Amino acid sequence: MGLSMKERQRIIAETATRYREARKKGKGLILDELTALTGYNRLYAMHLLTWWGKTVQRVLDGTRLKIVIGSSRVRKKRTGKKKYSEALYESLKRIWATFDCMCGKRLAVFIRENIAFLALHEEYAITDTVRAELTAISPATIDRLLAKEKQKPWFLKRHNTASEAANHYKTKNPIRTYYGSDERRPGYLEIDTVFHSGVTVHDEFCCTLDATDTMTGWVELRALPNRAQRWVKEALVDVRSTLPFRLIAIDSDNGSEFLR
């Protein structure tokens, strides 16, 4: 195993004094020893041994700085205040849980486009301050703030309910990665189910089957008692009978209601 950076720095610090006190021949031997031990280029090793521990001045962006060669960089502990309030966190959690636990990238856009509507509902507790924070928050910060929520049992259970049969079919069904030129016409539906369970998946709750035509944007919605494959199939049959164009193909995610 190679030497770590800290080990190399310690070796250079111990060697630098010997190098500066040695005569020409002795310096050559010390350089041979150091390059063999650290793997450094000979000229670079000579530069380090010559300047190690000395103070040099540099001008950076108009500011004159004193730099001690070889000194360890000490990181300052962050002491700034939190940018976002606890009220923002509580409001964000409620919005996220209500609207299907979207990822940060989708949720940030959704909030900005619908903030006026969300502010009308008292359950989200959107004050003027929280409103300003919600419209400024980044997708990465949303995901960071909600990371603990995503580790709670109700969320993990909701997003890890695929059956063994569904897992089997994931490896058998072909995946459409794009629509070819001959497929850019009405009749190709993207389908998905929407939960209406709030923050829990316990007991029974209704779902909605959403079928959207990729070419025209035509949308068909069907209410389901639950996500059982029977209801999904019946709903798709009904959707097919009411479409104003011929159904050619359907594309779904890997939800167990579609793969069972």
C-alpha positions as CSV (number, residue, x, y, z in Angstrom):
1,M,0.0,0.0,0.0
2,G,1.2,3.6,-0.8
3,L,1.8,6.2,1.8
4,S,-1.1,8.5,2.8
5,M,-0.8,12.2,2.4
6,K,-0.3,12.8,6.1
7,E,2.5,10.2,6.2
8,R,4.3,11.9,3.2
9,Q,4.0,15.3,4.9
10,R,5.5,13.9,8.1
11,I,8.4,12.4,6.2
12,I,9.1,15.6,4.3
13,A,9.0,17.7,7.5
14,E,11.5,15.3,9.1
15,T,13.7,15.2,6.0
16,A,13.7,19.0,5.2
17,T,16.0,20.0,8.0
18,R,18.6,17.3,7.2
19,Y,18.4,18.3,3.5
20,R,19.1,22.0,4.1
21,E,22.1,21.2,6.4
22,A,23.7,18.6,4.1
23,R,26.4,19.2,1.5
24,K,25.7,18.7,-2.2
25,K,26.5,14.9,-2.3
26,G,24.4,14.4,0.8
27,K,21.5,16.3,-0.7
28,G,21.6,13.9,-3.7
29,L,21.4,10.9,-1.4
30,I,18.5,12.4,0.6
31,L,16.6,13.1,-2.7
32,D,17.2,9.5,-3.9
33,E,15.8,8.3,-0.5
34,L,12.8,10.6,-0.6
35,T,11.8,9.9,-4.2
36,A,12.1,6.2,-3.7
37,L,9.9,6.4,-0.6
38,T,7.2,8.8,-1.7
39,G,7.2,8.3,-5.5
40,Y,7.6,12.1,-6.0
41,N,9.3,13.6,-9.1
42,R,12.8,14.5,-8.2
43,L,12.4,18.3,-9.0
44,Y,9.2,18.4,-7.1
45,A,10.8,16.7,-4.1
46,M,13.7,19.2,-4.3
47,H,11.3,22.1,-4.2
48,L,9.4,20.7,-1.2
49,L,12.6,20.1,0.8
50,T,14.0,23.5,0.0
51,W,10.8,25.5,0.9
52,W,9.2,23.3,3.6
53,G,8.3,25.4,6.6
54,K,9.2,28.7,5.0
55,T,6.9,31.6,4.6
56,V,6.2,33.1,1.2
57,Q,4.0,35.9,0.1
58,R,1.5,35.7,-2.8
59,V,-1.1,38.2,-4.2
60,L,-4.5,36.7,-4.8
61,D,-7.3,38.9,-6.3
62,G,-5.4,42.0,-5.1
63,T,-4.9,40.7,-1.5
64,R,-1.5,40.0,-0.2
65,L,-1.3,36.6,1.6
66,K,1.4,35.0,3.7
67,I,1.6,31.2,3.1
68,V,3.6,28.8,5.2
69,I,4.7,25.9,2.9
70,G,3.6,22.6,4.3
71,S,1.2,24.0,6.9
72,S,-1.9,22.0,7.4
73,R,-5.2,23.5,6.3
74,V,-7.5,24.0,9.2
75,R,-11.2,24.0,8.2
76,K,-13.3,26.4,10.1
77,K,-16.4,25.0,11.7
78,R,-19.6,26.3,10.2
79,T,-21.4,28.5,12.6
80,G,-24.0,30.1,10.4
81,K,-27.7,30.0,11.1
82,K,-30.0,27.5,9.4
83,K,-31.3,29.1,6.2
84,Y,-34.7,27.4,6.4
85,S,-37.1,27.5,9.4
86,E,-38.8,24.7,11.3
87,A,-42.1,26.0,9.9
88,L,-40.9,25.5,6.4
89,Y,-39.9,21.9,7.2
90,E,-43.4,21.1,8.6
91,S,-45.1,22.7,5.7
92,L,-42.9,20.9,3.2
93,K,-43.5,17.5,4.9
94,R,-47.3,18.0,4.6
95,I,-47.2,19.0,0.9
96,W,-44.8,16.2,0.1
97,A,-47.0,13.5,1.8
98,T,-50.2,14.9,0.2
99,F,-48.9,14.9,-3.3
100,D,-47.6,11.4,-3.7
101,C,-44.1,11.8,-2.1
102,M,-42.6,13.4,-5.2
103,C,-38.8,13.6,-5.5
104,G,-37.1,17.0,-4.9
105,K,-36.8,17.9,-8.6
106,R,-40.5,17.4,-9.2
107,L,-41.7,18.8,-5.9
108,A,-39.7,22.1,-6.3
109,V,-41.4,22.8,-9.6
110,F,-44.8,21.7,-8.4
111,I,-44.6,24.0,-5.3
112,R,-43.5,27.1,-7.4
113,E,-46.3,26.6,-9.9
114,N,-49.0,26.0,-7.3
115,I,-47.9,28.1,-4.3
116,A,-50.9,30.4,-4.5
117,F,-53.3,27.4,-4.4
118,L,-51.4,25.7,-1.6
119,A,-51.4,28.9,0.5
120,L,-55.2,28.9,0.5
121,H,-55.3,25.7,2.6
122,E,-54.7,26.1,6.3
123,E,-53.3,22.6,6.8
124,Y,-50.1,23.6,5.0
125,A,-49.6,26.6,7.3
126,I,-48.0,28.7,4.6
127,T,-47.2,32.2,6.1
128,D,-45.6,34.9,4.1
129,T,-42.2,33.8,5.4
130,V,-42.8,30.2,4.6
131,R,-44.1,31.1,1.2
132,A,-40.9,32.9,0.4
133,E,-38.8,29.9,1.6
134,L,-40.9,27.4,-0.4
135,T,-40.4,29.3,-3.6
136,A,-36.7,29.6,-3.1
137,I,-35.8,26.1,-1.9
138,S,-33.7,24.0,-4.2
139,P,-34.5,20.3,-5.2
140,A,-31.3,19.1,-3.4
141,T,-32.3,20.9,-0.2
142,I,-35.8,19.4,-0.4
143,D,-34.4,15.8,-0.7
144,R,-32.0,16.6,2.2
145,L,-34.7,17.9,4.5
146,L,-37.0,14.9,3.7
147,A,-34.3,12.2,4.0
148,K,-35.5,11.3,7.6
149,E,-39.1,11.1,6.5
150,K,-38.1,8.6,3.7
151,Q,-36.7,6.2,6.4
152,K,-39.9,6.0,8.3
153,P,-41.8,2.6,8.3
154,W,-44.9,3.9,6.4
155,F,-42.8,5.2,3.5
156,L,-40.6,2.2,3.3
157,K,-43.5,-0.2,3.3
158,R,-45.3,1.9,0.7
159,H,-42.4,1.8,-1.7
160,N,-41.3,-1.8,-1.1
161,T,-44.5,-3.9,-1.7
162,A,-43.6,-5.7,-4.9
163,S,-44.5,-9.4,-4.9
164,E,-42.3,-12.3,-6.0
165,A,-44.3,-12.6,-9.2
166,A,-43.7,-8.9,-10.0
167,N,-40.0,-9.3,-9.4
168,H,-40.0,-12.3,-11.8
169,Y,-41.7,-10.4,-14.6
170,K,-39.4,-7.4,-14.3
171,T,-36.7,-9.5,-15.9
172,K,-39.1,-11.0,-18.6
173,N,-41.0,-8.0,-20.0
174,P,-39.3,-5.9,-22.7
175,I,-38.6,-2.3,-21.9
176,R,-39.5,0.5,-24.3
177,T,-36.8,3.2,-24.1
178,Y,-38.1,5.5,-26.9
179,Y,-40.9,5.8,-29.5
180,G,-39.8,5.1,-33.1
181,S,-41.1,7.2,-36.0
182,D,-43.8,4.6,-36.8
183,E,-45.0,4.8,-33.1
184,R,-45.5,8.5,-33.0
185,R,-49.3,8.3,-33.4
186,P,-52.3,8.0,-31.1
187,G,-52.8,4.7,-29.4
188,Y,-49.8,4.4,-27.1
189,L,-50.9,4.9,-23.5
190,E,-48.7,5.5,-20.5
191,I,-50.5,4.1,-17.4
192,D,-49.9,4.5,-13.7
193,T,-51.9,4.3,-10.4
194,V,-52.2,7.2,-7.9
195,F,-52.6,6.5,-4.2
196,H,-55.3,8.2,-2.2
197,S,-54.0,7.0,1.2
198,G,-52.4,10.1,2.8
199,V,-49.3,9.2,4.8
200,T,-50.2,5.6,5.5
201,V,-50.8,2.4,3.3
202,H,-52.5,0.5,6.1
203,D,-56.0,-0.9,5.5
204,E,-58.0,-0.2,2.3
205,F,-58.0,3.0,0.3
206,C,-59.0,4.1,-3.2
207,C,-56.6,4.5,-6.1
208,T,-57.0,6.1,-9.5
209,L,-55.8,4.6,-12.8
210,D,-54.3,7.3,-15.0
211,A,-54.0,6.4,-18.7
212,T,-52.4,9.2,-20.9
213,D,-51.9,9.0,-24.7
214,T,-48.3,10.0,-25.4
215,M,-49.1,11.6,-28.8
216,T,-52.3,13.6,-28.1
217,G,-52.3,14.0,-24.3
218,W,-55.7,12.4,-24.1
219,V,-56.3,11.3,-20.5
220,E,-58.6,8.6,-19.1
221,L,-59.1,8.3,-15.3
222,R,-60.7,5.3,-13.5
223,A,-61.4,5.0,-9.8
224,L,-60.3,1.7,-8.2
225,P,-61.3,0.2,-4.9
226,N,-57.6,-0.8,-4.4
227,R,-54.6,-1.8,-6.5
228,A,-55.7,-5.4,-7.0
229,Q,-54.9,-6.7,-10.5
230,R,-58.6,-7.5,-11.1
231,W,-59.6,-3.9,-10.8
232,V,-56.7,-2.6,-12.9
233,K,-57.6,-5.1,-15.7
234,E,-61.3,-4.2,-15.6
235,A,-60.4,-0.5,-15.8
236,L,-58.1,-0.9,-18.7
237,V,-60.8,-2.8,-20.6
238,D,-63.2,0.0,-20.0
239,V,-60.6,2.6,-21.1
240,R,-60.0,0.7,-24.3
241,S,-63.8,0.7,-25.1
242,T,-64.1,4.5,-24.7
243,L,-61.0,5.7,-26.4
244,P,-61.6,7.9,-29.6
245,F,-58.8,6.0,-31.3
246,R,-57.5,2.4,-31.4
247,L,-55.4,1.2,-28.5
248,I,-52.1,-0.1,-29.8
249,A,-50.0,-0.5,-26.7
250,I,-49.7,0.3,-23.0
251,D,-46.6,1.2,-21.1
252,S,-46.5,1.0,-17.3
253,D,-43.9,1.2,-14.5
254,N,-42.8,-1.9,-12.6
255,G,-45.7,-1.6,-10.1
256,S,-46.9,-5.0,-8.9
257,E,-50.5,-4.1,-9.9
258,F,-49.3,-4.3,-13.6
259,L,-46.9,-7.2,-13.4
260,R,-48.7,-9.7,-11.2
